Structure formats: C-alpha cells, structure tokens
Amino acid sequence: MKKNLYKILKVVTLLIIVFFGLLYFFQEKIIFLPEKLDKNYNFAFENEFEELSFKTNDNTTLNGLLFKAKESKGLIFYLHGNAGSLKSWGYASDLYTKFDYDIFILDFRGFGKSDGTIKSEEQLFQDNQLVYDQLKKKYTEKDIIVIGYSIGSGMAAKLASDNNLKHLILQAPYYSLTDLVKSKFSFIPSFLLKYKIETNKFLKDCKMPITIFHGDNDNVIYYESSVKLKNQYKDKINFITLNGQSHNGINENYDYAFQLMDILKYKPKENLNSDF
C-alpha cells in the first residue's frame, strides 16, 4: 500500500514539475495572442494614415500606423491589448482623430507585420521607448498623450514614468501582472512569472495627469485592480467607472467618448451626437 502511494506521489510530483516548467518556458504563448499579417498586406481604413517602420537595437523591424486628424492638436501613442493586430486595432483611430488628435498604434514584436518574438518585459519596454523617441522628432512631448489598453496599460505606465508626456490614460489596467495572476490562479508561485509589469510601481514616477477607465463588468482584468491603484495614488489619479462595460469595447463606449472629449478639450463643431 505504501509502495503504491509512493508511486502515485512520485507521478503527481513529476506532473506538477512538468506543468510549472511548461508554464515558465511558454508564458509568452499564454499571455500574447498575436495575429500575424503578411508583409504585403494592405491596410484599409477610412482615416488618412501612414505606415511606419522602426529598427530596434537587435535589428528587428516593428510596424505601426500613424492616423492623421484634419486639425491635429497633438499625438496619442496607443499601446493595444494582448491579441489581434493593427488590422483590427486600427479602427480605434476613428474616435481619436475625430477629437482632433493624431494617433499612432504599434504592433508589438510578432504582431501583425512586426518581426521577431517577445522574450521579456524589458524588451517590450525598450521597444516602446525606441518608438516613442522617434515620434518625439515629429511631436513635442507636451502634446503627446499615452494610452494603454489591458496588457498595454502596464507598458503605458512604464513609458510614462520614464518620460514627460502630457497625459496618461489607462483602459482596464491591472495593478500588476503578478497581482492579476494571483487573483485568477492563486496556486501559481509568483517566482515563476517572468512578466510582472508592475503598474502600481510605475505610477509612482509619473508626473503627468493620470486617468483610469475601467468597466465594472470586466471579467478579464478585475475591476478592483483599478480601485487599488486609485487608493494607492488618491491625488494623482482620476478614476472613471464605466457602468456595465465589459473588458472589450471601451473605445466604442459612449460614456468613455464623452469623458475623453473633456480630457482632450474637444469642442463639438455641431451637435454632440454628430461627433459619434
């Protein structure tokens, strides 16, 4: 009996080790769900746009789209979520160009037409900074707003903490990726997580106004993540709850657009409904 029990424990232990090993070495496959696009793929959007390429320090080419407003007051640097590509994320540009801002959206490594694969959070941070530095050649920092959605929110917070931009907007942010994993999978040891992306720590060094939007019906990144960030930085953060909003679709939310219009100091040219 003891011998059989020992064999069972041995098998269970081995399975646990294999599971955690796979979790550690294949985290990128779990976190990031890119859509790859052929290099010859032609983007088709109604807004005027320019396709831009950036060479990283390790000779990887990153792809992004710069959408142009008719009367631009500045630039929005948008860091999107963990899935898809510019093929779908490009449609988010409609709202921002309508509010008189150019918007640049970057596809991370392995997404869309961007080369390479994501290997570390530090690599992500470096890529974002490199692209930001290039965009600063076209726009002054006092006219740049950084927006991060979901996985992009922590990257946006990091970028903002290292620069002097105009405003930081976080859509459905997490307190940290470690905290998010604990909330969903408490049995996973924190030391196995290569991607911690500590939004809570990055915000400490942000000197610009910060606005958080989070839907109270979000079942991907729990709503209290933003509540915790607000409680930690009471005076620094303007926290706006989007009632009934789930994780996806914030850019299409009317209340979000209305609040954004105030942040961007946009004045409707006709009646309000004609601008949506």
PEKA-V287907 format. One record per helix or strand. SS is the DSSP state (alpha for helix, beta for strand). FROM is the first residue (numbers start at 1). TO is the last residue. If there is no record, write none. Layout:
BEGIN
SS:FROM:TO
SS:FROM:TO
END
This chain:
BEGIN
alpha:2:25
alpha:27:31
beta:33:34
beta:36:36
beta:49:55
beta:61:67
beta:75:79
beta:83:84
alpha:86:98
beta:102:107
beta:112:112
alpha:121:135
alpha:141:143
beta:144:149
alpha:151:161
beta:167:171
alpha:177:184
alpha:190:192
alpha:199:205
beta:209:215
alpha:224:232
beta:237:242
alpha:250:252
alpha:254:263
alpha:272:275
END
